[in-house]
Amino acid sequence: MQSTTIIAFDQHAATTMAAVLLPEQGTPALHPLTSDIPTILRFVARLQREGAVRCCYEAGPCGFELRRALEARAVSCDVIAPALIPRRPGDRVKTDRRDARQLAVLYRAGALTAIHIPTEQEEAARDLLRCREDIRADLLRARHRLSKFLLRHGRRFTATKKAWSKRHEAWLRAQIWSLPALDQTHRAYLRAVTEAVARLHDVEADLRALLDLEPLRGRVRRLRCFRGIDDLTALTIAAEFGDPRRFATAPSTMAFVGLVPSEHSSGSKRARGGITKTGNAHLRRVLVEAAWHYRHHPFVGAALRARQRDAPAAVIAHAWSAQQRLHRRYARLAARGKPTQHIVTAVARELTGFVWAALTQ
C-alpha cells in the first residue's frame, strides 16, 4: 500500500473533506469537496491518472452509495467501522480536516477495520424490516396514549385479561363521552391506533414477498427450521447477518452480535460484567426473543413441521439438537437460581452459534 495513493473521505450531507496521501509522503493534502457523487468521482479520476488509488471513509448516515459508485469504476474503497478507529485519550479537538487526515494515515498503516457491505437486496430488506420496527414502536406509543387517556377518566376494560383483542376493540369503539372535546380526543387516539395497525399489516405483507428473493431465500429456508424463528424473524436474521461465512468461528459471531460478557482484567484480577451489546442491536433483539422459546421442552409442533418442509435434513437435525441442548442449558441455569433474563441471554448466545453453523454448513 506504500506505492498507492490513499484518499480518505470525511463525508457529510452537504460537504466532504478529502485527505490525499501520496506515495512516499507522510502528510496528507486536504481538499474540500461537495458531497454529490459525480464531483467525488471526477476528483478520484484525476488522481487515478497518476497511479493506483485506494479510498476509504467512515460508516455513517450517508450509507454505501459512494462506495458502490467507486467500486463500479474499479476503484477499491473500504468503509471503516467508526467505533474501532484508534483515538488518543487526550485528544479533545475534532474537526473534519483532522478526521480525514487521521483516517488516511491510519488506513495506510493498516490500523483500521472495514465493515461488511450488504448487497442492495439485503440493504433494501433490512430497511423495510427496520421500518416495521419503527411502526411497531409507533403502535405501542399510540396504544399507551389511548389507554392512559381512558384510565385518567376512570374507563377500564375488565371483560377479559387480554387487551387489544376484538372484544377490547369493540369496547373502545362503544365508549360514549358527555363532552365533545373528550369525544374528539378519544376518536383521535383511536384513529392513531387503527392507522398504525393498518400500516404494520401492509409492511408485513410486503416483507413476506421478500422471503423468496435471493440471496435471502436460502438463509431463510434454513433459519425457519429453528424453534422460535418464524418468517419475519428468519428474514431479519438473514438480512442483518449478511454473508455468515465472513465469521470464521461461532464465538466471533457471538461477539459480533454483542452477546458475550464484557471483561476488565489486569494482572491477577479478572472481572466480568454484562454483555458487551456491541454490533448489531436488531440482530441481538430477535435472537433474544427467539431464545425465550427454549424454556419449553423440546417439541416439533405442526407449525414448526410445516416450516421445516423441504429444508435440508442436516439443518433439521441441527435445529433439533439446538432444542435439546438449549433447553438443558435453560433448565440447568434455572436450577441454580439465575435471573430469568440472564438465562435467556445465555441461551441466545448459544443459539447464535447454532444459527451460524446452520448458515455455513
N, C-alpha and C positions, 0 to 999 in steps of 0.2 A: 504493500500500500504506500510505501515511501515514494514510489515513482508515479503515483496517481494524484491528480488534483482532487482535493476534498472540498465539497460545498455543503455547508451546514446551514439550514434554514431555521429561523425563529419565526414561525408563521402565525399570523393573526387574521382577523376577519378582513381588515382593510389594508394592512401593511405587512411586509415581510422583510426581515433583515437577513441578508445572505453573507456568510463568512466564507471566504475563499482562501484555502490553504494550499499554495502551490508546492510542487515537489522541491525538496531541499530547503524549504523555508520553515521557520518556526513560529512566525506571527501571521495570523490570517488578516486578509484585507476585507473590509466591511463595505457592503453595497446595499443601500436601502432600495426596496422594490415595492411595487403594488402587489396585492395578493391574487390577482387574476392569473389563471393557469397559463394562457398564451405568453404573458410577459415573462414569467419564470422560465418557460420552455425556451424562449428566444435567448434569455440570459445564459442558460446552460449550454445551448447550441454554440454560442460564441466561444465559450471556454473549451468545448469539445474539439474545436479546430486546433487547439494547442496540444492535445493529448487525451489520454484516458481520464474519465471523471467518475467519481463516486459521490452520491448525495445521501444526506440523512436529515431528519427533523424529528422533533418530539411528537409523540402521540398527543392529540388534543381535540378540541371541538371541531376543527376543520376536516377531520376524517382522513380518508385514504385516497382522495381524488388526485392529489399531487403525486403521490407515489405511483398510482396506476397510470397517470399520464406520462411520467418519466419512464416507467417500465415498458410502456407501449412504444417508446422511442429507443429502446435498448440501452437505457441509462440505469445503472444499478442504484437503487435507493432503499435505505433501511429506515424504518420507523422505530424510534427509540422509546423504551419504557421510561417515563419521567421519574418514577419512584426509585429506579435503580441507577440514576446518574450520580456519580460521586460528588459530594459537596463538602467544602471545608466548614467546620463548625463555626468558625469566627467570621465567615463571610456574610455580611448583613446588607450588601448592596446588590440589587438585582435590576438589571436593565436588559432590553432586547439585544443591545450590542454586546454586552458581557456574556449573555446566554449563548448567542450564536458563536462567539469566539471560543468559549469553553467547549461547546459541542464539537466544533471542528477539531480542536486539539485532542480531546478525549477519543474521538472517533478514530483518528489516525493511530492513537496509542492502543486501540483495541480494548478500551476500558468501558465500552457501552454495551448494553443488552438490547437487541432488536426484538420486537414483538411479532407474534404471528398475525399475518394479514388474511382475513377471511375472503372467500370468493364473493362476488357480487350477489350470488343467490343466497349464500349464508348470511351476508350482511342484511339483505332485504328481509329474510325470515326473522333475523334477530331484532330488527327494528319493529316489525309487526308484533312480535312477542312482547317486546318492551312497551309497545303501545297498549297491549292488552293489560299489562301490569298497571299502567297509569290509569286505565279505565276502571280497573278493579279498585284502585285507591280512591278514585272519584266516587265510585258507587258506595264504598264504605263511609266516606265523609258525608255523602248525601243521606244515607240511612241514619247516621248518627244525628245529623241536624234535625231530621224529621222526628226521630224517637225522643230526642231531648225536648223538642218543642211540645210534643204531646205530654211528656212527663211533667213539664212545668205547669200544664193546665189540668193535671190530675187524670189524664187519659192513659190507662194501662191495659194492654192486651193480656187477658188471663185465660182465654179459652183453651189454649194448649201451651206447652212449654217451648215450642219451636216457633220462632219469629220468622218473618219474611216468607211464609208459606202462602198457599192460595187462600186459606181461611184468614190469615193475617191481612193479606191484601184486601179481601172483601171487607174486613173490619175497618181498615184505613179509609176506604172509599165511602163507607157508611157514616163517617163522622159528620155531625151537624154542629154548626157554631152559631152563637147568638149575635155576634158582631161581624160585620162584613170584612173588617181588617183581618180578623183571625181566620175567616174562611179563605181569604185570598192568600194568607201566609201558608195555610195548610195545603192548598192546591199547588202553590209554587214549589214547596218542598216535595210533595208527592210527584209532581211532574219531573223534577230533577232526578228522582229515583227511577222513574219509569224510563226516562231517556237514557240514563246510564245503563240500565239493564238491556235496552234495545241495542245500544252501541256495543256492549260486551258480546251479545249474541252474534251480531254481524261480524265482528272481528274474529270470533272463534270459528265461525263458518269459513271465513277466508283462510284462516290458519290450517284448517283441515284439508283445504285444497292443496297445501304445500307438502303434505305428507308423502306424495308420490313423485316429488321432484328430486332430481339429482343435484348435488351429491348427498342429500339428506335421506333419501329413501332407504338405502341400505342400513344406515345407522339407526334410523327409527325402527325398522323391522327387527333389529336385534334388541334394541332397548325395551321394546314393548313386551319382551319375554320376562322381564323382571316384575316382581310384585311391587305395587305402588307406583309404577311408571306407566301411565296411560299415554294416549296420543299426544296431547299438548305438552306433557312433561317430557316425553321422549323427544319431541321436536325442540323443546328448549335446550335439553342437554346436547342434542346433535348440533344445533346452531351455535351455541355458546362454546362448546368444546372445540369446534373446528376439526382439523385433522388430528385424531388422537395419537397417530404414530409419531408426532413430534415429541412425545414424552417417552423417555427410554424405560422408565420403571413406574410401577404403581405408586411408590412413595413420592416421586416427583409430581405425579398427577394430584395426589392429596395436598401437596404443598401449593400447587397452582390454585387449587380451589380454596385454600386458606383454612383447612380443617385440621392442620397439625398443631400441636401445642407450641406456644412461644417459650423461649428459654433465655435465661440470663445467667450464665455460668462463668466463674472466674476462679482459677486455682482449684482448691478442693471443694469449693462451694458450687452447688448445682441447684438452680431454682427454675421450675417450670410454671408457666401461667396458663391463661386461657388460650383458645385457638387464635392463630395469627389474624384471621379474617382478611388476608391479603388476596389478591387475584380477583376472580370473577364472582361478585356477590349474587348475581342472578342464578348462576350455576349452583352456588352453595345453598341457596334458599330451596331450590327444587329437590336437591339431594337430601336435605334435612327433612323436607316434607315427606319424601318417599320413605325415609328411614323409619318413620312412625309406624308403618305397616308391619314391620318385622317384630313388633311386640307380640303379635298373634302367632299361634302355632303354624308351622309350615302347612300350606294347603293350596291346591290349584283348583280354583272355582271355575264356573262356566265362563265368566268374563275374561279371566286370565288365559284359559284354554283357547278361547276364540282369538285372543291377541297373539298367541303362540303358533297359530295355524300357519303352515308354510314357512316357518322360521327354521334355520339350520338346527339339526338335532344337537350339535355340540353346544350351541348357545342355550337351548332349552335345558340341557343337563347342567350347564354352568349356572343358570338362574335358579335351578332347584338347589344346587349346592349353596348358593348365596342365601336362600331362605333358611336352610338348616343351620348354617354357620352363624348368620346374623341373629337368628332367634336365640341360639345358645348364648351368644355374646350378650344379648339384651338380658336374658334370664340370670346369667352369672353376675352381671353388674347390679341388677336389681336386688339380688340376694345379699349383696354386700352393702346395701343401703345407699347406693349412689343416687344423687338427684336425677329425676327423670330426664331433664333437659341435657344433662351431661351424658347420660346413657345414649340418648338419641344422637347426640353429636358424635360419639364414638362409633356408633353403628353407621352413621352417614360417612364417616371417614373410611371404614372398611367397604361400604357399598361403592364408594368411588373407585376403589381398587378392582372390584368385580366388574364395574361398568367399563373401566379402561381395558381390562382383559377381554371382555366380550367384543369390544370395538376393534381390538388389534389382533384377534385370532386369525 
